[in-house]
């Protein structure tokens, strides 16, 4: 079980922290559950576990966003040491910051929703953070529509996280959904049709390889008078011979020995067959576009939108990774501020992003040369906290 490491020990250990979703205890409570209308499991199996384009797009975004350097600051200073920095560095016993954030971004990309659980520690600050599976979580709305709880279900066991008791144990991050008040819309759903086309084209290619990677043909039996027919035994024997000696990759190129009256008529590829590869590449491009990944970064041929790889990589950071990181860190900052009692903010440190180095150099030079701006205004434009003497 994936939760074995979260099970409580038989020996009482002081300050032992574990995810409440681990044992998935039976917990009774009232409230109407708003079930997600999406089949997250099927989409994940088809688009991530069973499709190389979807897999690489999700991995590329999640790993890049998780590797983004973060800084913690408030309106007065940028922290080099802080309890939240220590918590994010090692959020739980099994994961570091990069692993936790990769799981968080992955859940958001695959299902449109991401859930983080705060395990109570010795102080008001969380002792651990855990990313929970989106397909197991369901929101319980109150009379006013706002969530009063979240149900985490595994099999016939359920645990309810109460959201009305002060500090919220769950941080729910979701993508925009125009037709759902509680759940987000995932890029996987937008790419569902393109995924089906890409998978079908891959199956067609596999079937073609199984047939010796050549178009099918027809065996014509003319007989002595040109109108005879094969007997049932002859027909069955011919089918067995074809299946045993002329189909499959191991029989590719084997010459066909036909008895009297039999003639092989090969059939060429039809125009629709010839377009299958182009259809597959077009579907792959649509999948990449749905996730916001330039097709060039996924090795998809025929894409000439960007002048070079470096420009495509910079567009990937600017248009996909940074908006995603900003959205997630803003939600995390607001949620964790409730535990600390102070307004703190996690932000991406763009000065450490090599892909954006040239843009940052230009911005620093442009802001530094603006004589009409004060030092405080320049620091604000660059996203830096104000200095004490500027206040």
One Martini backbone bead per residue (centre of mass of N, CA, C, O) as a GRO file, in nm:
protein
  391
    1UNK     BB    1   0.098   0.035   0.018
    2UNK     BB    2   0.122   0.380   0.001
    3UNK     BB    3   0.048   0.406   0.335
    4UNK     BB    4   0.254   0.243   0.513
    5UNK     BB    5   0.441   0.490   0.608
    6UNK     BB    6   0.176   0.620   0.777
    7UNK     BB    7   0.165   0.430   0.993
    8UNK     BB    8   0.125   0.361   1.310
    9UNK     BB    9   0.281   0.292   1.580
   10UNK     BB   10   0.273   0.095   1.865
   11UNK     BB   11   0.464   0.305   1.969
   12UNK     BB   12   0.494   0.577   2.158
   13UNK     BB   13   0.560   0.891   1.990
   14UNK     BB   14   0.673   1.185   2.011
   15UNK     BB   15   0.578   1.398   1.763
   16UNK     BB   16   0.413   1.235   1.566
   17UNK     BB   17   0.384   1.246   1.210
   18UNK     BB   18   0.083   1.222   1.000
   19UNK     BB   19  -0.131   1.151   0.773
   20UNK     BB   20  -0.476   1.144   0.786
   21UNK     BB   21  -0.498   0.965   0.513
   22UNK     BB   22  -0.367   0.703   0.585
   23UNK     BB   23  -0.590   0.531   0.749
   24UNK     BB   24  -0.875   0.600   0.668
   25UNK     BB   25  -1.106   0.666   0.851
   26UNK     BB   26  -1.403   0.647   1.004
   27UNK     BB   27  -1.618   0.931   0.926
   28UNK     BB   28  -1.872   1.113   1.048
   29UNK     BB   29  -2.096   1.321   0.845
   30UNK     BB   30  -2.218   1.600   0.707
   31UNK     BB   31  -2.310   1.644   0.377
   32UNK     BB   32  -2.271   1.730   0.045
   33UNK     BB   33  -2.134   1.572  -0.226
   34UNK     BB   34  -1.920   1.696  -0.485
   35UNK     BB   35  -1.875   1.537  -0.761
   36UNK     BB   36  -1.672   1.466  -0.999
   37UNK     BB   37  -1.724   1.465  -1.359
   38UNK     BB   38  -1.449   1.324  -1.379
   39UNK     BB   39  -1.220   1.077  -1.520
   40UNK     BB   40  -0.912   1.073  -1.405
   41UNK     BB   41  -0.803   0.785  -1.438
   42UNK     BB   42  -0.848   0.750  -1.745
   43UNK     BB   43  -0.688   0.998  -1.839
   44UNK     BB   44  -0.420   0.911  -1.713
   45UNK     BB   45  -0.384   0.643  -1.862
   46UNK     BB   46  -0.400   0.764  -2.152
   47UNK     BB   47  -0.225   1.050  -2.132
   48UNK     BB   48   0.027   0.938  -1.944
   49UNK     BB   49   0.076   0.619  -1.933
   50UNK     BB   50  -0.008   0.588  -2.275
   51UNK     BB   51   0.151   0.869  -2.358
   52UNK     BB   52   0.432   1.037  -2.460
   53UNK     BB   53   0.335   1.332  -2.487
   54UNK     BB   54   0.181   1.364  -2.220
   55UNK     BB   55   0.410   1.275  -2.037
   56UNK     BB   56   0.625   1.490  -2.123
   57UNK     BB   57   0.459   1.744  -2.066
   58UNK     BB   58   0.414   1.699  -1.764
   59UNK     BB   59   0.711   1.656  -1.681
   60UNK     BB   60   0.825   1.923  -1.785
   61UNK     BB   61   0.653   2.113  -1.613
   62UNK     BB   62   0.686   1.991  -1.327
   63UNK     BB   63   1.000   1.993  -1.313
   64UNK     BB   64   1.045   2.292  -1.378
   65UNK     BB   65   0.866   2.411  -1.151
   66UNK     BB   66   1.008   2.257  -0.909
   67UNK     BB   67   1.301   2.395  -0.984
   68UNK     BB   68   1.214   2.658  -0.892
   69UNK     BB   69   1.330   2.918  -0.736
   70UNK     BB   70   1.271   3.028  -0.398
   71UNK     BB   71   1.130   3.298  -0.210
   72UNK     BB   72   1.107   3.467   0.112
   73UNK     BB   73   0.866   3.730   0.180
   74UNK     BB   74   0.793   4.060   0.261
   75UNK     BB   75   0.755   4.403   0.282
   76UNK     BB   76   1.062   4.421   0.430
   77UNK     BB   77   1.181   4.121   0.364
   78UNK     BB   78   1.431   3.869   0.306
   79UNK     BB   79   1.460   3.532   0.373
   80UNK     BB   80   1.706   3.299   0.495
   81UNK     BB   81   1.541   3.238   0.765
   82UNK     BB   82   1.271   2.995   0.818
   83UNK     BB   83   1.032   2.771   0.901
   84UNK     BB   84   0.917   2.748   0.607
   85UNK     BB   85   1.182   2.679   0.468
   86UNK     BB   86   1.226   2.415   0.627
   87UNK     BB   87   0.961   2.283   0.541
   88UNK     BB   88   1.013   2.293   0.226
   89UNK     BB   89   1.277   2.130   0.229
   90UNK     BB   90   1.111   1.917   0.444
   91UNK     BB   91   0.787   1.822   0.439
   92UNK     BB   92   0.876   1.513   0.466
   93UNK     BB   93   1.016   1.197   0.505
   94UNK     BB   94   0.984   1.129   0.171
   95UNK     BB   95   1.025   1.444   0.094
   96UNK     BB   96   1.110   1.702  -0.094
   97UNK     BB   97   1.052   1.985  -0.256
   98UNK     BB   98   1.059   1.876  -0.548
   99UNK     BB   99   0.869   1.633  -0.504
  100UNK     BB  100   0.624   1.782  -0.398
  101UNK     BB  101   0.592   1.984  -0.639
  102UNK     BB  102   0.566   1.776  -0.863
  103UNK     BB  103   0.306   1.646  -0.752
  104UNK     BB  104   0.139   1.904  -0.755
  105UNK     BB  105   0.163   1.973  -1.059
  106UNK     BB  106   0.065   1.702  -1.167
  107UNK     BB  107  -0.223   1.710  -1.049
  108UNK     BB  108  -0.305   1.977  -1.190
  109UNK     BB  109  -0.263   1.871  -1.488
  110UNK     BB  110  -0.444   1.603  -1.474
  111UNK     BB  111  -0.715   1.733  -1.298
  112UNK     BB  112  -0.715   2.056  -1.197
  113UNK     BB  113  -0.617   1.948  -0.906
  114UNK     BB  114  -0.487   2.042  -0.572
  115UNK     BB  115  -0.373   1.879  -0.261
  116UNK     BB  116  -0.289   2.001   0.069
  117UNK     BB  117  -0.157   1.876   0.370
  118UNK     BB  118  -0.166   1.967   0.716
  119UNK     BB  119   0.038   1.872   0.977
  120UNK     BB  120   0.043   1.885   1.297
  121UNK     BB  121   0.251   2.026   1.524
  122UNK     BB  122   0.396   2.167   1.803
  123UNK     BB  123   0.290   2.403   1.658
  124UNK     BB  124   0.114   2.600   1.442
  125UNK     BB  125   0.288   2.483   1.254
  126UNK     BB  126   0.350   2.270   1.030
  127UNK     BB  127   0.509   1.952   1.027
  128UNK     BB  128   0.361   1.869   0.751
  129UNK     BB  129   0.349   1.787   0.395
  130UNK     BB  130   0.082   1.676   0.165
  131UNK     BB  131   0.003   1.513  -0.130
  132UNK     BB  132  -0.307   1.450  -0.270
  133UNK     BB  133  -0.520   1.268  -0.438
  134UNK     BB  134  -0.761   1.379  -0.656
  135UNK     BB  135  -0.940   1.113  -0.706
  136UNK     BB  136  -0.998   1.095  -0.369
  137UNK     BB  137  -1.126   1.379  -0.376
  138UNK     BB  138  -1.400   1.558  -0.206
  139UNK     BB  139  -1.630   1.808  -0.195
  140UNK     BB  140  -1.798   1.989   0.078
  141UNK     BB  141  -2.064   2.181   0.072
  142UNK     BB  142  -2.235   2.436   0.183
  143UNK     BB  143  -2.500   2.649   0.194
  144UNK     BB  144  -2.303   2.879   0.044
  145UNK     BB  145  -2.080   2.683  -0.129
  146UNK     BB  146  -1.864   2.653   0.063
  147UNK     BB  147  -1.628   2.473   0.202
  148UNK     BB  148  -1.651   2.231   0.491
  149UNK     BB  149  -1.509   1.989   0.328
  150UNK     BB  150  -1.307   1.682   0.287
  151UNK     BB  151  -1.303   1.376   0.108
  152UNK     BB  152  -1.108   1.080   0.170
  153UNK     BB  153  -1.100   0.798  -0.056
  154UNK     BB  154  -1.048   0.437   0.017
  155UNK     BB  155  -1.265   0.262  -0.092
  156UNK     BB  156  -1.451   0.217   0.218
  157UNK     BB  157  -1.275   0.457   0.312
  158UNK     BB  158  -1.297   0.759   0.528
  159UNK     BB  159  -1.190   1.109   0.534
  160UNK     BB  160  -1.251   1.413   0.714
  161UNK     BB  161  -1.195   1.753   0.641
  162UNK     BB  162  -1.216   2.024   0.843
  163UNK     BB  163  -1.300   2.381   0.745
  164UNK     BB  164  -1.435   2.514   1.040
  165UNK     BB  165  -1.174   2.510   1.271
  166UNK     BB  166  -0.993   2.743   1.132
  167UNK     BB  167  -0.741   2.594   1.038
  168UNK     BB  168  -0.661   2.478   0.731
  169UNK     BB  169  -0.575   2.147   0.623
  170UNK     BB  170  -0.653   2.248   0.324
  171UNK     BB  171  -0.516   2.302  -0.005
  172UNK     BB  172  -0.693   2.431  -0.284
  173UNK     BB  173  -0.593   2.388  -0.622
  174UNK     BB  174  -0.723   2.547  -0.922
  175UNK     BB  175  -0.850   2.562  -1.219
  176UNK     BB  176  -1.018   2.696  -1.456
  177UNK     BB  177  -1.390   2.676  -1.460
  178UNK     BB  178  -1.685   2.763  -1.627
  179UNK     BB  179  -1.882   2.491  -1.507
  180UNK     BB  180  -1.741   2.499  -1.209
  181UNK     BB  181  -1.738   2.566  -0.855
  182UNK     BB  182  -1.507   2.333  -0.740
  183UNK     BB  183  -1.358   2.250  -1.006
  184UNK     BB  184  -1.113   2.191  -1.228
  185UNK     BB  185  -0.943   2.230  -1.540
  186UNK     BB  186  -0.776   2.020  -1.757
  187UNK     BB  187  -0.557   1.967  -2.014
  188UNK     BB  188  -0.643   1.670  -2.061
  189UNK     BB  189  -0.930   1.738  -2.154
  190UNK     BB  190  -0.858   1.921  -2.398
  191UNK     BB  191  -0.675   1.661  -2.519
  192UNK     BB  192  -0.857   1.406  -2.564
  193UNK     BB  193  -0.893   1.387  -2.871
  194UNK     BB  194  -0.592   1.389  -2.949
  195UNK     BB  195  -0.525   1.135  -2.789
  196UNK     BB  196  -0.702   0.937  -2.948
  197UNK     BB  197  -0.565   0.983  -3.220
  198UNK     BB  198  -0.275   0.907  -3.135
  199UNK     BB  199  -0.338   0.620  -3.034
  200UNK     BB  200  -0.466   0.514  -3.298
  201UNK     BB  201  -0.213   0.562  -3.474
  202UNK     BB  202  -0.031   0.372  -3.311
  203UNK     BB  203  -0.197   0.115  -3.357
  204UNK     BB  204  -0.172   0.117  -3.664
  205UNK     BB  205   0.136   0.094  -3.675
  206UNK     BB  206   0.150  -0.174  -3.522
  207UNK     BB  207  -0.019  -0.337  -3.724
  208UNK     BB  208   0.174  -0.295  -3.961
  209UNK     BB  209   0.416  -0.439  -3.833
  210UNK     BB  210   0.268  -0.714  -3.791
  211UNK     BB  211   0.242  -0.697  -4.127
  212UNK     BB  212   0.545  -0.636  -4.228
  213UNK     BB  213   0.529  -0.335  -4.318
  214UNK     BB  214   0.280  -0.377  -4.526
  215UNK     BB  215   0.055  -0.395  -4.745
  216UNK     BB  216  -0.206  -0.536  -4.835
  217UNK     BB  217  -0.370  -0.816  -4.997
  218UNK     BB  218  -0.455  -1.053  -5.263
  219UNK     BB  219  -0.585  -1.381  -5.309
  220UNK     BB  220  -0.618  -1.541  -5.620
  221UNK     BB  221  -0.857  -1.779  -5.746
  222UNK     BB  222  -0.897  -1.945  -6.061
  223UNK     BB  223  -0.829  -2.203  -6.169
  224UNK     BB  224  -0.898  -2.374  -6.450
  225UNK     BB  225  -1.171  -2.196  -6.542
  226UNK     BB  226  -1.175  -1.920  -6.346
  227UNK     BB  227  -1.438  -2.026  -6.129
  228UNK     BB  228  -1.330  -2.153  -5.897
  229UNK     BB  229  -1.329  -2.298  -5.567
  230UNK     BB  230  -1.253  -2.333  -5.253
  231UNK     BB  231  -1.233  -2.532  -5.015
  232UNK     BB  232  -1.253  -2.551  -4.684
  233UNK     BB  233  -0.973  -2.684  -4.642
  234UNK     BB  234  -0.813  -2.490  -4.826
  235UNK     BB  235  -0.885  -2.229  -4.681
  236UNK     BB  236  -0.774  -2.302  -4.398
  237UNK     BB  237  -0.483  -2.366  -4.492
  238UNK     BB  238  -0.422  -2.079  -4.604
  239UNK     BB  239  -0.459  -1.923  -4.340
  240UNK     BB  240  -0.241  -2.075  -4.176
  241UNK     BB  241  -0.004  -2.009  -4.362
  242UNK     BB  242  -0.020  -1.701  -4.334
  243UNK     BB  243   0.004  -1.687  -4.019
  244UNK     BB  244   0.278  -1.858  -3.992
  245UNK     BB  245   0.468  -1.733  -4.264
  246UNK     BB  246   0.349  -1.400  -4.327
  247UNK     BB  247   0.323  -1.291  -4.029
  248UNK     BB  248   0.498  -1.062  -3.893
  249UNK     BB  249   0.819  -0.964  -3.819
  250UNK     BB  250   0.967  -1.251  -3.856
  251UNK     BB  251   0.833  -1.262  -4.175
  252UNK     BB  252   0.985  -1.053  -4.308
  253UNK     BB  253   1.046  -1.112  -4.656
  254UNK     BB  254   0.908  -1.366  -4.710
  255UNK     BB  255   0.844  -1.577  -4.940
  256UNK     BB  256   0.581  -1.672  -5.159
  257UNK     BB  257   0.411  -1.988  -5.191
  258UNK     BB  258   0.222  -2.077  -5.474
  259UNK     BB  259  -0.016  -2.250  -5.600
  260UNK     BB  260  -0.217  -2.351  -5.821
  261UNK     BB  261  -0.430  -2.069  -5.898
  262UNK     BB  262  -0.254  -1.867  -5.740
  263UNK     BB  263  -0.268  -1.503  -5.677
  264UNK     BB  264  -0.087  -1.204  -5.614
  265UNK     BB  265  -0.238  -0.881  -5.503
  266UNK     BB  266  -0.119  -0.596  -5.446
  267UNK     BB  267  -0.168  -0.317  -5.216
  268UNK     BB  268  -0.166   0.001  -5.186
  269UNK     BB  269  -0.156   0.291  -5.051
  270UNK     BB  270  -0.364   0.504  -4.939
  271UNK     BB  271  -0.413   0.830  -4.877
  272UNK     BB  272  -0.502   0.778  -4.581
  273UNK     BB  273  -0.250   0.615  -4.501
  274UNK     BB  274  -0.039   0.842  -4.565
  275UNK     BB  275  -0.177   1.045  -4.336
  276UNK     BB  276  -0.120   0.923  -4.054
  277UNK     BB  277   0.143   1.063  -3.969
  278UNK     BB  278   0.030   1.351  -3.986
  279UNK     BB  279  -0.196   1.305  -3.783
  280UNK     BB  280  -0.013   1.236  -3.544
  281UNK     BB  281   0.144   1.507  -3.542
  282UNK     BB  282  -0.104   1.688  -3.502
  283UNK     BB  283  -0.191   1.563  -3.233
  284UNK     BB  284   0.072   1.623  -3.081
  285UNK     BB  285   0.048   1.932  -3.112
  286UNK     BB  286  -0.221   1.962  -2.955
  287UNK     BB  287  -0.120   1.855  -2.687
  288UNK     BB  288   0.103   2.064  -2.644
  289UNK     BB  289  -0.084   2.314  -2.655
  290UNK     BB  290  -0.268   2.243  -2.412
  291UNK     BB  291  -0.001   2.261  -2.213
  292UNK     BB  292   0.214   2.484  -2.322
  293UNK     BB  293   0.413   2.336  -2.530
  294UNK     BB  294   0.649   2.354  -2.740
  295UNK     BB  295   0.693   2.127  -2.988
  296UNK     BB  296   1.005   2.149  -3.008
  297UNK     BB  297   1.057   2.031  -2.709
  298UNK     BB  298   0.925   1.734  -2.814
  299UNK     BB  299   1.016   1.664  -3.120
  300UNK     BB  300   0.818   1.792  -3.321
  301UNK     BB  301   0.767   1.806  -3.639
  302UNK     BB  302   0.704   2.108  -3.835
  303UNK     BB  303   0.791   2.340  -3.635
  304UNK     BB  304   0.808   2.719  -3.705
  305UNK     BB  305   0.746   2.937  -3.479
  306UNK     BB  306   1.042   2.924  -3.390
  307UNK     BB  307   1.367   3.013  -3.451
  308UNK     BB  308   1.453   2.862  -3.178
  309UNK     BB  309   1.511   2.688  -2.893
  310UNK     BB  310   1.554   2.929  -2.700
  311UNK     BB  311   1.287   3.073  -2.763
  312UNK     BB  312   1.102   2.838  -2.680
  313UNK     BB  313   1.203   2.821  -2.386
  314UNK     BB  314   1.124   3.110  -2.306
  315UNK     BB  315   0.820   3.077  -2.368
  316UNK     BB  316   0.771   2.850  -2.168
  317UNK     BB  317   0.831   3.013  -1.915
  318UNK     BB  318   0.646   3.265  -1.960
  319UNK     BB  319   0.358   3.103  -2.047
  320UNK     BB  320   0.371   2.851  -1.827
  321UNK     BB  321   0.552   2.833  -1.569
  322UNK     BB  322   0.517   3.110  -1.425
  323UNK     BB  323   0.205   3.112  -1.394
  324UNK     BB  324   0.197   2.850  -1.230
  325UNK     BB  325   0.384   2.933  -0.996
  326UNK     BB  326   0.227   3.185  -0.910
  327UNK     BB  327  -0.036   3.043  -0.839
  328UNK     BB  328   0.072   2.841  -0.626
  329UNK     BB  329   0.233   3.036  -0.435
  330UNK     BB  330  -0.007   3.214  -0.361
  331UNK     BB  331  -0.173   2.992  -0.222
  332UNK     BB  332   0.041   2.903  -0.019
  333UNK     BB  333   0.089   3.175   0.120
  334UNK     BB  334  -0.199   3.221   0.223
  335UNK     BB  335  -0.222   2.957   0.385
  336UNK     BB  336   0.046   2.984   0.565
  337UNK     BB  337  -0.028   3.261   0.697
  338UNK     BB  338  -0.239   3.137   0.896
  339UNK     BB  339  -0.010   3.001   1.078
  340UNK     BB  340   0.185   3.260   1.132
  341UNK     BB  341   0.038   3.560   1.125
  342UNK     BB  342   0.178   3.645   0.849
  343UNK     BB  343   0.277   3.823   0.561
  344UNK     BB  344   0.370   3.597   0.327
  345UNK     BB  345   0.596   3.516   0.033
  346UNK     BB  346   0.616   3.320  -0.243
  347UNK     BB  347   0.881   3.336  -0.493
  348UNK     BB  348   1.021   3.359  -0.787
  349UNK     BB  349   1.367   3.346  -0.882
  350UNK     BB  350   1.460   3.498  -1.173
  351UNK     BB  351   1.777   3.533  -1.135
  352UNK     BB  352   1.807   3.191  -1.152
  353UNK     BB  353   1.702   3.191  -1.451
  354UNK     BB  354   1.864   3.117  -1.739
  355UNK     BB  355   1.641   3.159  -1.963
  356UNK     BB  356   1.605   3.479  -1.836
  357UNK     BB  357   1.873   3.646  -1.833
  358UNK     BB  358   1.845   3.851  -2.067
  359UNK     BB  359   1.589   3.989  -1.963
  360UNK     BB  360   1.698   4.074  -1.685
  361UNK     BB  361   1.929   4.250  -1.784
  362UNK     BB  362   1.747   4.454  -1.931
  363UNK     BB  363   1.576   4.536  -1.686
  364UNK     BB  364   1.803   4.635  -1.500
  365UNK     BB  365   1.913   4.850  -1.695
  366UNK     BB  366   1.649   5.010  -1.731
  367UNK     BB  367   1.594   5.072  -1.428
  368UNK     BB  368   1.879   5.190  -1.354
  369UNK     BB  369   1.844   5.436  -1.580
  370UNK     BB  370   1.604   5.551  -1.407
  371UNK     BB  371   1.619   5.865  -1.264
  372UNK     BB  372   1.301   5.911  -1.181
  373UNK     BB  373   1.362   5.684  -0.980
  374UNK     BB  374   1.358   5.535  -0.697
  375UNK     BB  375   1.480   5.289  -0.507
  376UNK     BB  376   1.206   5.176  -0.418
  377UNK     BB  377   1.082   5.159  -0.704
  378UNK     BB  378   1.292   4.969  -0.827
  379UNK     BB  379   1.247   4.733  -0.627
  380UNK     BB  380   0.949   4.693  -0.692
  381UNK     BB  381   0.983   4.625  -0.997
  382UNK     BB  382   1.193   4.376  -0.922
  383UNK     BB  383   1.068   4.230  -0.653
  384UNK     BB  384   1.177   4.383  -0.403
  385UNK     BB  385   1.229   4.465  -0.101
  386UNK     BB  386   1.234   4.701   0.119
  387UNK     BB  387   1.420   4.922   0.273
  388UNK     BB  388   1.459   5.064   0.575
  389UNK     BB  389   1.551   5.359   0.465
  390UNK     BB  390   1.283   5.385   0.271
  391UNK     BB  391   1.052   5.426   0.503
   0.00000   0.00000   0.00000
